[in-house]
């Protein structure tokens, strides 16, 4: 049962086998391209997530230090605290004056 192959050897295949082979090759190629596209998308997502983590880390460190500015509400609150501090200082002065007046009597 030795099979000799030469340039004149002939292969006979039915159409069903040829169509099956072509369909198999096309399905393997489509799977290949789908997987490579998904891998590329996942790599892009990883790069975006790394950028987001770096920005979050920068925000987490710089925001409490005041290096990234302040919210408008913080500015309003600081202004209110300053005015309240001035009122407290004036009231302390009035209380001291009243204590001195009461001590003299």
C-alpha positions as CSV (number, residue, x, y, z in Angstrom):
1,X,0.0,0.0,0.0
2,X,2.7,2.5,-0.8
3,X,1.3,5.7,-2.2
4,X,3.4,7.5,-4.7
5,X,3.0,11.3,-5.1
6,X,4.2,13.1,-8.2
7,X,3.5,16.1,-10.2
8,X,0.9,14.2,-12.1
9,X,-0.9,12.9,-9.0
10,X,-4.6,13.8,-8.9
11,X,-6.8,14.5,-6.0
12,X,-10.5,14.1,-6.3
13,X,-12.7,15.9,-3.8
14,X,-16.4,16.4,-3.9
15,X,-17.9,19.9,-3.8
16,X,-19.3,19.2,-0.3
17,X,-15.7,18.7,1.1
18,X,-14.4,21.8,-0.7
19,X,-17.3,24.0,0.6
20,X,-16.8,22.6,4.1
21,X,-13.1,23.4,4.0
22,X,-13.7,26.9,2.8
23,X,-16.4,27.4,5.5
24,X,-14.0,26.1,8.1
25,X,-11.2,28.5,7.0
26,X,-13.6,31.4,6.9
27,X,-14.9,30.6,10.4
28,X,-11.4,30.3,11.8
29,X,-10.4,33.6,10.2
30,X,-13.5,35.4,11.6
31,X,-12.7,34.0,15.1
32,X,-9.1,35.2,14.7
33,X,-10.1,38.7,13.7
34,X,-12.8,38.9,16.4
35,X,-10.3,37.9,19.1
36,X,-7.6,40.3,17.9
37,X,-10.2,43.1,17.9
38,X,-11.3,42.3,21.4
39,X,-7.7,42.1,22.6
40,X,-7.0,45.5,21.1
41,X,-10.1,47.0,22.7
42,X,-9.2,45.5,26.1
43,X,-5.7,47.0,25.8
44,X,-7.2,50.4,25.1
45,X,-9.5,50.1,28.1
46,X,-6.5,49.2,30.3
47,X,-4.7,52.3,29.1
48,X,-7.7,54.5,29.8
49,X,-8.1,52.9,33.3
50,X,-4.5,53.5,34.1
51,X,-4.9,57.2,33.1
52,X,-8.0,57.4,35.3
53,X,-6.1,55.9,38.3
54,X,-3.2,58.4,37.8
55,X,-5.6,61.3,37.7
56,X,-7.5,60.0,40.8
57,X,-4.2,59.6,42.7
58,X,-3.2,63.1,41.7
59,X,-6.6,64.5,42.8
60,X,-6.5,62.5,46.1
61,X,-3.1,63.9,47.0
62,X,-3.5,67.5,45.8
63,X,-7.1,68.3,46.7
64,X,-6.7,68.2,50.5
65,X,-3.6,70.3,50.2
66,X,-5.5,73.0,48.2
67,X,-3.2,72.7,45.2
68,X,-6.2,72.1,42.8
69,X,-8.2,75.1,43.8
70,X,-11.3,75.3,46.0
71,X,-15.0,75.0,45.6
72,X,-17.1,78.2,45.5
73,X,-18.9,76.9,48.6
74,X,-15.6,76.7,50.4
75,X,-14.8,80.3,49.5
76,X,-18.2,81.4,50.8
77,X,-17.7,79.4,54.0
78,X,-14.3,80.9,54.6
79,X,-15.7,84.4,54.1
80,X,-18.5,83.7,56.6
81,X,-16.0,82.3,59.1
82,X,-13.9,85.4,58.7
83,X,-16.9,87.7,59.4
84,X,-18.0,85.6,62.4
85,X,-14.4,85.8,63.8
86,X,-14.5,89.6,63.5
87,X,-17.9,89.6,65.4
88,X,-16.4,87.3,68.1
89,X,-13.4,89.6,68.5
90,X,-15.7,92.6,68.9
91,X,-17.8,90.8,71.4
92,X,-14.7,89.8,73.4
93,X,-13.7,93.4,73.5
94,X,-17.2,94.4,74.8
95,X,-17.1,91.7,77.4
96,X,-13.7,92.8,78.6
97,X,-14.9,96.4,78.8
98,X,-18.0,95.3,80.8
99,X,-15.8,93.2,83.2
100,X,-13.5,96.2,83.8
101,X,-16.6,98.5,84.5
102,X,-18.0,95.9,86.9
103,X,-14.7,95.5,88.7
104,X,-14.5,99.3,89.3
105,X,-17.9,99.4,90.9
